Amino acid sequence: MTNTEVSTRLEMRWVPVTDASGRTHMEAVWIEVGQPTTAAHAA
């Protein structure tokens, strides 16, 4: 059994957005991403 802590970090991603007139453009959004701080090893 392995204890694993998770740290989070912010990551910017680009997403397509369509406006009311039907035009599509890209907008940046920030999301919180979980990342294990220790690696689990198979026994």
mmCIF file as gemmi writes it, N, C-alpha and C atoms, coordinates in Angstrom:
data_model
loop_
_atom_site.group_PDB
_atom_site.id
_atom_site.type_symbol
_atom_site.label_atom_id
_atom_site.label_alt_id
_atom_site.label_comp_id
_atom_site.label_asym_id
_atom_site.label_entity_id
_atom_site.label_seq_id
_atom_site.pdbx_PDB_ins_code
_atom_site.Cartn_x
_atom_site.Cartn_y
_atom_site.Cartn_z
_atom_site.occupancy
_atom_site.B_iso_or_equiv
_atom_site.pdbx_formal_charge
_atom_site.auth_seq_id
_atom_site.auth_asym_id
_atom_site.pdbx_PDB_model_num
ATOM 1 N N . MET Axp A 1 ? 0.849 -1.174 0 1 0 ? 1 A 1
ATOM 2 C CA . MET Axp A 1 ? 0 0 0 1 0 ? 1 A 1
ATOM 3 C C . MET Axp A 1 ? 0.894 1.237 0 1 0 ? 1 A 1
ATOM 4 N N . THR Axp A 2 ? 0.584 2.183 -0.856 1 0 ? 2 A 1
ATOM 5 C CA . THR Axp A 2 ? 1.393 3.383 -0.984 1 0 ? 2 A 1
ATOM 6 C C . THR Axp A 2 ? 0.563 4.609 -0.667 1 0 ? 2 A 1
ATOM 7 N N . ASN Axp A 3 ? 1.115 5.494 0.159 1 0 ? 3 A 1
ATOM 8 C CA . ASN Axp A 3 ? 0.444 6.77 0.405 1 0 ? 3 A 1
ATOM 9 C C . ASN Axp A 3 ? 0.823 7.711 -0.723 1 0 ? 3 A 1
ATOM 10 N N . THR Axp A 4 ? -0.174 8.297 -1.351 1 0 ? 4 A 1
ATOM 11 C CA . THR Axp A 4 ? 0.074 9.214 -2.457 1 0 ? 4 A 1
ATOM 12 C C . THR Axp A 4 ? -0.601 10.54 -2.158 1 0 ? 4 A 1
ATOM 13 N N . GLU Axp A 5 ? 0.176 11.596 -2.163 1 0 ? 5 A 1
ATOM 14 C CA . GLU Axp A 5 ? -0.386 12.924 -1.994 1 0 ? 5 A 1
ATOM 15 C C . GLU Axp A 5 ? -0.599 13.517 -3.378 1 0 ? 5 A 1
ATOM 16 N N . VAL Axp A 6 ? -1.614 14.362 -3.501 1 0 ? 6 A 1
ATOM 17 C CA . VAL Axp A 6 ? -1.898 14.993 -4.768 1 0 ? 6 A 1
ATOM 18 C C . VAL Axp A 6 ? -1.708 16.494 -4.613 1 0 ? 6 A 1
ATOM 19 N N . SER Axp A 7 ? -0.89 17.059 -5.486 1 0 ? 7 A 1
ATOM 20 C CA . SER Axp A 7 ? -0.759 18.507 -5.527 1 0 ? 7 A 1
ATOM 21 C C . SER Axp A 7 ? -1.486 18.992 -6.771 1 0 ? 7 A 1
ATOM 22 N N . THR Axp A 8 ? -1.952 20.205 -6.733 1 0 ? 8 A 1
ATOM 23 C CA . THR Axp A 8 ? -2.644 20.748 -7.89 1 0 ? 8 A 1
ATOM 24 C C . THR Axp A 8 ? -1.844 21.887 -8.481 1 0 ? 8 A 1
ATOM 25 N N . ARG Axp A 9 ? -2.045 22.083 -9.766 1 0 ? 9 A 1
ATOM 26 C CA . ARG Axp A 9 ? -1.4 23.19 -10.449 1 0 ? 9 A 1
ATOM 27 C C . ARG Axp A 9 ? -2.388 23.73 -11.471 1 0 ? 9 A 1
ATOM 28 N N . LEU Axp A 10 ? -2.164 24.953 -11.899 1 0 ? 10 A 1
ATOM 29 C CA . LEU Axp A 10 ? -3.024 25.547 -12.91 1 0 ? 10 A 1
ATOM 30 C C . LEU Axp A 10 ? -2.428 25.303 -14.287 1 0 ? 10 A 1
ATOM 31 N N . GLU Axp A 11 ? -3.311 25.01 -15.24 1 0 ? 11 A 1
ATOM 32 C CA . GLU Axp A 11 ? -2.883 24.775 -16.612 1 0 ? 11 A 1
ATOM 33 C C . GLU Axp A 11 ? -3.821 25.545 -17.535 1 0 ? 11 A 1
ATOM 34 N N . MET Axp A 12 ? -3.256 26.271 -18.495 1 0 ? 12 A 1
ATOM 35 C CA . MET Axp A 12 ? -4.075 27.029 -19.429 1 0 ? 12 A 1
ATOM 36 C C . MET Axp A 12 ? -4.373 26.174 -20.646 1 0 ? 12 A 1
ATOM 37 N N . ARG Axp A 13 ? -5.642 26.145 -21.029 1 0 ? 13 A 1
ATOM 38 C CA . ARG Axp A 13 ? -6.047 25.402 -22.222 1 0 ? 13 A 1
ATOM 39 C C . ARG Axp A 13 ? -6.87 26.317 -23.111 1 0 ? 13 A 1
ATOM 40 N N . TRP Axp A 14 ? -6.79 26.08 -24.409 1 0 ? 14 A 1
ATOM 41 C CA . TRP Axp A 14 ? -7.552 26.854 -25.37 1 0 ? 14 A 1
ATOM 42 C C . TRP Axp A 14 ? -8.79 26.055 -25.773 1 0 ? 14 A 1
ATOM 43 N N . VAL Axp A 15 ? -9.949 26.729 -25.743 1 0 ? 15 A 1
ATOM 44 C CA . VAL Axp A 15 ? -11.207 26.072 -26.091 1 0 ? 15 A 1
ATOM 45 C C . VAL Axp A 15 ? -11.915 26.878 -27.171 1 0 ? 15 A 1
ATOM 46 N N . PRO Axp A 16 ? -12.576 26.196 -28.112 1 0 ? 16 A 1
ATOM 47 C CA . PRO Axp A 16 ? -13.337 26.922 -29.134 1 0 ? 16 A 1
ATOM 48 C C . PRO Axp A 16 ? -14.657 27.432 -28.557 1 0 ? 16 A 1
ATOM 49 N N . VAL Axp A 17 ? -15.008 28.671 -28.875 1 0 ? 17 A 1
ATOM 50 C CA . VAL Axp A 17 ? -16.248 29.277 -28.403 1 0 ? 17 A 1
ATOM 51 C C . VAL Axp A 17 ? -16.98 29.84 -29.613 1 0 ? 17 A 1
ATOM 52 N N . THR Axp A 18 ? -18.26 29.525 -29.734 1 0 ? 18 A 1
ATOM 53 C CA . THR Axp A 18 ? -19.074 30.042 -30.83 1 0 ? 18 A 1
ATOM 54 C C . THR Axp A 18 ? -19.995 31.119 -30.288 1 0 ? 18 A 1
ATOM 55 N N . ASP Axp A 19 ? -19.956 32.3 -30.912 1 0 ? 19 A 1
ATOM 56 C CA . ASP Axp A 19 ? -20.797 33.402 -30.43 1 0 ? 19 A 1
ATOM 57 C C . ASP Axp A 19 ? -22.198 33.316 -31.038 1 0 ? 19 A 1
ATOM 58 N N . ALA Axp A 20 ? -23.061 34.262 -30.687 1 0 ? 20 A 1
ATOM 59 C CA . ALA Axp A 20 ? -24.462 34.23 -31.103 1 0 ? 20 A 1
ATOM 60 C C . ALA Axp A 20 ? -24.628 34.325 -32.616 1 0 ? 20 A 1
ATOM 61 N N . SER Axp A 21 ? -23.669 34.955 -33.312 1 0 ? 21 A 1
ATOM 62 C CA . SER Axp A 21 ? -23.778 35.081 -34.765 1 0 ? 21 A 1
ATOM 63 C C . SER Axp A 21 ? -23.18 33.885 -35.51 1 0 ? 21 A 1
ATOM 64 N N . GLY Axp A 22 ? -22.684 32.889 -34.768 1 0 ? 22 A 1
ATOM 65 C CA . GLY Axp A 22 ? -22.168 31.673 -35.391 1 0 ? 22 A 1
ATOM 66 C C . GLY Axp A 22 ? -20.675 31.675 -35.651 1 0 ? 22 A 1
ATOM 67 N N . ARG Axp A 23 ? -19.988 32.752 -35.271 1 0 ? 23 A 1
ATOM 68 C CA . ARG Axp A 23 ? -18.531 32.798 -35.461 1 0 ? 23 A 1
ATOM 69 C C . ARG Axp A 23 ? -17.839 32.066 -34.313 1 0 ? 23 A 1
ATOM 70 N N . THR Axp A 24 ? -16.814 31.311 -34.658 1 0 ? 24 A 1
ATOM 71 C CA . THR Axp A 24 ? -16.059 30.552 -33.655 1 0 ? 24 A 1
ATOM 72 C C . THR Axp A 24 ? -14.692 31.191 -33.466 1 0 ? 24 A 1
ATOM 73 N N . HIS Axp A 25 ? -14.292 31.335 -32.218 1 0 ? 25 A 1
ATOM 74 C CA . HIS Axp A 25 ? -12.958 31.842 -31.904 1 0 ? 25 A 1
ATOM 75 C C . HIS Axp A 25 ? -12.426 31.051 -30.713 1 0 ? 25 A 1
ATOM 76 N N . MET Axp A 26 ? -11.157 31.192 -30.443 1 0 ? 26 A 1
ATOM 77 C CA . MET Axp A 26 ? -10.531 30.462 -29.34 1 0 ? 26 A 1
ATOM 78 C C . MET Axp A 26 ? -10.415 31.372 -28.121 1 0 ? 26 A 1
ATOM 79 N N . GLU Axp A 27 ? -10.687 30.804 -26.951 1 0 ? 27 A 1
ATOM 80 C CA . GLU Axp A 27 ? -10.519 31.515 -25.689 1 0 ? 27 A 1
ATOM 81 C C . GLU Axp A 27 ? -9.69 30.651 -24.746 1 0 ? 27 A 1
ATOM 82 N N . ALA Axp A 28 ? -8.852 31.316 -23.954 1 0 ? 28 A 1
ATOM 83 C CA . ALA Axp A 28 ? -8.024 30.607 -22.978 1 0 ? 28 A 1
ATOM 84 C C . ALA Axp A 28 ? -8.791 30.475 -21.668 1 0 ? 28 A 1
ATOM 85 N N . VAL Axp A 29 ? -8.714 29.296 -21.057 1 0 ? 29 A 1
ATOM 86 C CA . VAL Axp A 29 ? -9.31 29.065 -19.743 1 0 ? 29 A 1
ATOM 87 C C . VAL Axp A 29 ? -8.264 28.409 -18.852 1 0 ? 29 A 1
ATOM 88 N N . TRP Axp A 30 ? -8.311 28.711 -17.574 1 0 ? 30 A 1
ATOM 89 C CA . TRP Axp A 30 ? -7.416 28.09 -16.599 1 0 ? 30 A 1
ATOM 90 C C . TRP Axp A 30 ? -8.168 26.972 -15.905 1 0 ? 30 A 1
ATOM 91 N N . ILE Axp A 31 ? -7.544 25.798 -15.818 1 0 ? 31 A 1
ATOM 92 C CA . ILE Axp A 31 ? -8.138 24.68 -15.098 1 0 ? 31 A 1
ATOM 93 C C . ILE Axp A 31 ? -7.152 24.192 -14.045 1 0 ? 31 A 1
ATOM 94 N N . GLU Axp A 32 ? -7.693 23.604 -12.993 1 0 ? 32 A 1
ATOM 95 C CA . GLU Axp A 32 ? -6.856 23.043 -11.931 1 0 ? 32 A 1
ATOM 96 C C . GLU Axp A 32 ? -6.628 21.572 -12.229 1 0 ? 32 A 1
ATOM 97 N N . VAL Axp A 33 ? -5.358 21.165 -12.259 1 0 ? 33 A 1
ATOM 98 C CA . VAL Axp A 33 ? -4.985 19.804 -12.628 1 0 ? 33 A 1
ATOM 99 C C . VAL Axp A 33 ? -4.337 19.138 -11.422 1 0 ? 33 A 1
ATOM 100 N N . GLY Axp A 34 ? -4.833 17.957 -11.04 1 0 ? 34 A 1
ATOM 101 C CA . GLY Axp A 34 ? -4.216 17.184 -9.959 1 0 ? 34 A 1
ATOM 102 C C . GLY Axp A 34 ? -3.052 16.375 -10.492 1 0 ? 34 A 1
ATOM 103 N N . GLN Axp A 35 ? -2.002 16.306 -9.697 1 0 ? 35 A 1
ATOM 104 C CA . GLN Axp A 35 ? -0.797 15.58 -10.121 1 0 ? 35 A 1
ATOM 105 C C . GLN Axp A 35 ? -0.221 14.849 -8.92 1 0 ? 35 A 1
ATOM 106 N N . PRO Axp A 36 ? -0.071 13.518 -8.995 1 0 ? 36 A 1
ATOM 107 C CA . PRO Axp A 36 ? 0.529 12.797 -7.859 1 0 ? 36 A 1
ATOM 108 C C . PRO Axp A 36 ? 1.962 13.267 -7.594 1 0 ? 36 A 1
ATOM 109 N N . THR Axp A 37 ? 2.319 13.406 -6.318 1 0 ? 37 A 1
ATOM 110 C CA . THR Axp A 37 ? 3.666 13.837 -5.97 1 0 ? 37 A 1
ATOM 111 C C . THR Axp A 37 ? 4.593 12.664 -5.759 1 0 ? 37 A 1
ATOM 112 N N . THR Axp A 38 ? 4.038 11.46 -5.564 1 0 ? 38 A 1
ATOM 113 C CA . THR Axp A 38 ? 4.859 10.269 -5.42 1 0 ? 38 A 1
ATOM 114 C C . THR Axp A 38 ? 4.376 9.216 -6.412 1 0 ? 38 A 1
ATOM 115 N N . ALA Axp A 39 ? 5.277 8.437 -6.931 1 0 ? 39 A 1
ATOM 116 C CA . ALA Axp A 39 ? 4.925 7.396 -7.879 1 0 ? 39 A 1
ATOM 117 C C . ALA Axp A 39 ? 4.61 6.102 -7.126 1 0 ? 39 A 1
ATOM 118 N N . ALA Axp A 40 ? 3.551 5.437 -7.546 1 0 ? 40 A 1
ATOM 119 C CA . ALA Axp A 40 ? 3.194 4.144 -6.967 1 0 ? 40 A 1
ATOM 120 C C . ALA Axp A 40 ? 3.983 3.053 -7.698 1 0 ? 40 A 1
ATOM 121 N N . HIS Axp A 41 ? 4.587 2.163 -6.991 1 0 ? 41 A 1
ATOM 122 C CA . HIS Axp A 41 ? 5.385 1.091 -7.576 1 0 ? 41 A 1
ATOM 123 C C . HIS Axp A 41 ? 4.652 -0.231 -7.422 1 0 ? 41 A 1
ATOM 124 N N . ALA Axp A 42 ? 4.663 -1.006 -8.473 1 0 ? 42 A 1
ATOM 125 C CA . ALA Axp A 42 ? 4.031 -2.323 -8.425 1 0 ? 42 A 1
ATOM 126 C C . ALA Axp A 42 ? 4.869 -3.268 -7.577 1 0 ? 42 A 1
ATOM 127 N N . ALA Axp A 43 ? 4.205 -4.097 -6.802 1 0 ? 43 A 1
ATOM 128 C CA . ALA Axp A 43 ? 4.911 -5.046 -5.947 1 0 ? 43 A 1
ATOM 129 C C . ALA Axp A 43 ? 5.232 -6.325 -6.677 1 0 ? 43 A 1
